[in-house]
Amino acid sequence: MGVDIDLAANTASIPAAKVAKVQMYLDEVLRRPVGDTLPLRFFEELLGLLNWISSVLVSGGFHLALVTSARRAAAVNGKAKCTAGLHAECNWWRGVITKWNRVAIIQPPAHAPSPFHISDSPVTDAAGGSNGGGGGFYAGLWTAVEWTDREKEQLDIMELEALMYCCFLKMLIDTDPGLVSGRRFTARNDNEPWVHACNSNNSNKPAIAVLLAWLHELMALYSFSVELEWIKSKDNPIADALSRGERRKFLASAADCGFAAASLVRLQMPDRTSLVSRMISAKSSAKDMLPVQ
């Protein structure tokens, strides 16, 4: 099928020449102005290439909706128009493929086992209100952050939960990519709407869609797959305490799980300003589409 398999290293890779070919097709779409057209054969070939790369690139299949729609439209009309949405989808692919090393670790089919245990799964939580914040914990690595006034005013609790979850995964990657690379694992969170959106890889909330696109990019670049599992708030005491700034409760809960205070390592939250701005902008754009009352 054109994928190079290395059984010794347990990896699959796409030849560099094929990636270069895909980049050429993507660039052709991106250089066309909105409203310009391309023929059916072009979209068939582009969709075929991207589907093929998605067999190796983790999460790539989640970003083919507009290319698929263009191919269907071209099948009827002989051509299909380039749209802003198609440009955005191709930009996602262009950005990922440019940074991707073309290699994915062949992963076992199962995620980390349940029932939940704090030693094998990251946990995150977010709290709203005037003193709201976010927290994350994994095997002694932890973080706590206070939300800015802008975040508390513009993002609802589901969006804050999702933001904390995605940022904490990025923090683990920044600390040691080996914590996630090549793994299928389970994380835990007590916000049911976010758990559903993350596992279905889909949301009609624009700010959540922004986070899912970023999460999929991380999954593609670092070749991991993560599944969210809902847990009750009472079963998530460490992350809950971190999200509320309750240091004593955090240390006590960590100790109860076998993590002494001296073993804990705090991770620093990366700058999230740009990400939050994109989330808020996406929400604003959706509101602008509503008719004036």
PEJO-V400989 format. One record per residue. N is the residue number from 1. OMEGA is omega in radians with two decimals (* if undefined). Layout:
# PEJO-V400989
n=<N	N>
omega=<OMEGA	OMEGA>
This chain:
# PEJO-V400989
n=<1	2	3	4	5	6	7	8	9	10	11	12	13	14	15	16	17	18	19	20	21	22	23	24	25	26	27	28	29	30	31	32	33	34	35	36	37	38	39	40	41	42	43	44	45	46	47	48	49	50	51	52	53	54	55	56	57	58	59	60	61	62	63	64	65	66	67	68	69	70	71	72	73	74	75	76	77	78	79	80	81	82	83	84	85	86	87	88	89	90	91	92	93	94	95	96	97	98	99	100	101	102	103	104	105	106	107	108	109	110	111	112	113	114	115	116	117	118	119	120	121	122	123	124	125	126	127	128	129	130	131	132	133	134	135	136	137	138	139	140	141	142	143	144	145	146	147	148	149	150	151	152	153	154	155	156	157	158	159	160	161	162	163	164	165	166	167	168	169	170	171	172	173	174	175	176	177	178	179	180	181	182	183	184	185	186	187	188	189	190	191	192	193	194	195	196	197	198	199	200	201	202	203	204	205	206	207	208	209	210	211	212	213	214	215	216	217	218	219	220	221	222	223	224	225	226	227	228	229	230	231	232	233	234	235	236	237	238	239	240	241	242	243	244	245	246	247	248	249	250	251	252	253	254	255	256	257	258	259	260	261	262	263	264	265	266	267	268	269	270	271	272	273	274	275	276	277	278	279	280	281	282	283	284	285	286	287	288	289	290	291	292	293>
omega=<3.08	3.09	3.14	-3.13	3.06	-3.07	3.13	-3.14	-3.12	-3.12	3.00	-3.09	3.09	3.12	-3.10	-3.12	3.13	3.10	3.11	3.13	3.11	3.12	-3.14	3.12	3.14	3.13	3.12	3.09	-3.01	3.13	3.14	3.06	3.06	-3.11	3.07	-3.06	3.04	-3.02	-3.13	-3.08	3.14	-3.09	3.06	-3.12	3.13	-3.14	3.11	3.13	-3.11	3.06	-3.13	3.11	3.14	3.08	3.12	-3.04	-3.12	3.07	-3.12	-3.11	3.13	-3.02	3.13	-3.03	-3.06	3.07	3.09	3.12	3.12	3.12	3.12	3.13	3.14	3.11	-3.14	-2.99	-3.09	3.10	3.04	-3.12	2.95	-3.13	3.09	3.11	3.10	3.09	-3.12	3.14	3.13	3.06	3.08	3.13	-3.12	-3.14	-3.12	-3.08	3.13	-3.09	-3.04	3.11	3.06	-3.06	3.03	3.07	3.11	-2.98	3.02	-3.02	-3.02	2.99	3.12	-3.03	2.93	0.11	-3.08	2.93	-3.01	-3.08	-3.06	-3.03	3.03	3.03	3.10	3.09	3.07	3.09	3.10	3.11	-3.04	3.14	-3.05	3.10	3.13	3.13	3.09	-3.11	3.04	3.02	3.10	3.07	-3.04	3.05	3.05	-3.08	3.01	3.10	3.06	3.09	-3.14	-3.13	-3.13	-3.13	-2.97	-3.06	3.10	-3.01	3.09	-3.13	3.08	3.07	-3.12	3.11	-3.14	-3.13	-3.09	3.13	-3.13	3.05	3.11	3.10	3.08	3.11	3.14	3.13	-3.14	3.14	-3.14	3.10	-3.11	-3.01	3.09	-3.06	2.84	-3.09	-3.12	2.99	-3.08	-3.11	-3.07	3.09	-3.03	3.14	3.12	3.10	-3.13	-3.12	-3.11	-3.10	3.09	-3.13	-3.08	3.06	3.05	3.06	-3.04	-3.12	3.10	3.10	3.08	-3.13	3.13	3.11	3.12	3.11	3.13	3.09	3.09	3.12	-3.13	-3.06	-3.07	2.99	3.05	3.08	-3.12	3.10	3.12	3.07	3.13	3.00	3.10	-3.14	-3.13	3.11	-3.11	-2.96	-3.09	-3.13	3.12	3.12	3.13	-3.10	-3.11	3.14	-3.10	-2.99	-3.11	3.11	3.10	-3.10	3.13	-3.14	3.10	3.13	3.11	-3.14	3.06	-3.14	3.12	-3.10	-3.10	-3.11	-3.05	-3.13	-3.14	3.07	-3.13	3.11	3.07	3.10	-3.07	-3.04	-3.10	-3.14	3.14	3.11	3.11	3.10	-3.12	3.11	3.12	3.10	-3.13	3.14	3.13	3.12	-3.12	3.14	-3.11	3.11	3.11	-3.13	*>
